Amino acid sequence: MADEPAENISGGVGGGGVEATFAPGEADTRAEAVVDELGELYWRKAYGGQDAFECLVRTILSQNTSDVASQPAHDELMARYGGGDLAKALADAERSELAETIHAAGLYNQKSEMMIDAAAEIVDEFSGETAFDACVREEEPETVRDRLLEIRGVGPKTADCVLLFSGGRGGVFPVDTHVHRIARRMGLAPPDADHEVVREHLERDVPAEKCGFGHTAMIQFGREYCKALKPACLDGPEACPLYDYCDKVGVDEVDESVVDPAEVVADD
């Protein structure tokens, strides 16, 4: 079983976690069978333990950019503002200075404003990151999720990443662009499902303890095999380790063409 790559910001060195074991056995759903196969192909981990506000910052940095770009931005941010209460430090940060610090992540003006606003809100409500961290770990997950979604710049995927990587909440399956594409292409969710509907299907069909590594491993699978424009199955059944589990919605192996699964529904 492979180690989780350090450049995967959703997990890797930044995501932490500890190796988890399970007996795959007989899966109750196809989604669980897919996650079991991903666990054999990549890794099985239980997540949790990240500082909640730093996790929030990491995920904002990763929006609309690659890990290769966002990781250096995170490192620079922590070097300049870390070492104490990060929320208080960013609440008092000069926006232009913060934007310069996270320049590598792209959309730095927008992201710096989001971080400062989020930090100010957390300091105002929780007096800093310690109480915020306790809230994320101890309050009911839906309560935490709803509160996170009230913060400017925090969408469902960001909220779910905080719940998973900081709160260690089982049954949380964050949906990024890779997960959204793969779940619909494989037929694990409706072809025209939005991110929230995909999340609902995966969290319904995958056991709680498998959701965390299912999320991170599916991202890696999307990077290596199930790419947006040229999935591995176009090179033949033997090229994709999950070929037999996949409905290949939007993939025409004869014409070697690929469309978004939602376009298949639109054409019907």
BELBELKA-V300836 format. One record per backbone hydrogen bond with DSSP energy under -1.0 kcal/mol. CO is the residue of the C=O (numbers start at 1). NH is the residue of the N-H. If there is no record, write none. Layout:
<<CO & NH> <CO & NH>>
This chain:
<<5 & 8> <7 & 9> <8 & 11> <11 & 15> <12 & 16> <18 & 46> <29 & 33> <30 & 34> <31 & 35> <32 & 36> <33 & 37> <34 & 38> <35 & 39> <36 & 40> <37 & 41> <38 & 42> <44 & 20> <46 & 18> <51 & 55> <52 & 56> <53 & 57> <54 & 58> <55 & 59> <56 & 60> <57 & 61> <58 & 62> <60 & 63> <62 & 65> <66 & 70> <67 & 71> <69 & 73> <70 & 74> <71 & 75> <72 & 76> <73 & 77> <74 & 78> <75 & 79> <76 & 80> <77 & 81> <78 & 82> <85 & 89> <86 & 90> <87 & 91> <88 & 92> <94 & 98> <95 & 99> <96 & 100> <97 & 101> <98 & 102> <100 & 103> <102 & 105> <103 & 106> <107 & 111> <108 & 112> <109 & 113> <110 & 114> <111 & 115> <112 & 116> <113 & 117> <114 & 118> <115 & 119> <116 & 120> <117 & 121> <118 & 122> <119 & 123> <120 & 124> <121 & 125> <122 & 126> <123 & 127> <128 & 132> <129 & 133> <130 & 134> <131 & 135> <132 & 136> <133 & 137> <134 & 138> <135 & 139> <140 & 144> <141 & 145> <142 & 146> <143 & 147> <144 & 148> <145 & 149> <148 & 151> <151 & 154> <155 & 159> <156 & 160> <157 & 161> <158 & 162> <159 & 163> <160 & 164> <161 & 165> <162 & 166> <162 & 167> <163 & 169> <165 & 50> <166 & 49> <176 & 180> <177 & 181> <178 & 182> <179 & 183> <180 & 184> <181 & 185> <182 & 186> <183 & 188> <183 & 189> <185 & 249> <186 & 247> <190 & 193> <194 & 198> <195 & 199> <196 & 200> <197 & 201> <198 & 202> <199 & 203> <200 & 204> <201 & 205> <202 & 206> <207 & 210> <208 & 171> <210 & 214> <211 & 215> <212 & 216> <213 & 217> <214 & 218> <215 & 219> <216 & 220> <217 & 221> <218 & 222> <219 & 223> <220 & 224> <221 & 225> <221 & 226> <225 & 227> <225 & 232> <231 & 234> <232 & 235> <233 & 236> <236 & 239> <237 & 240> <240 & 243> <242 & 245> <243 & 246> <248 & 251> <250 & 259> <252 & 256> <252 & 257> <257 & 252> <260 & 263> <261 & 264> <261 & 265> <262 & 266> <263 & 267>>
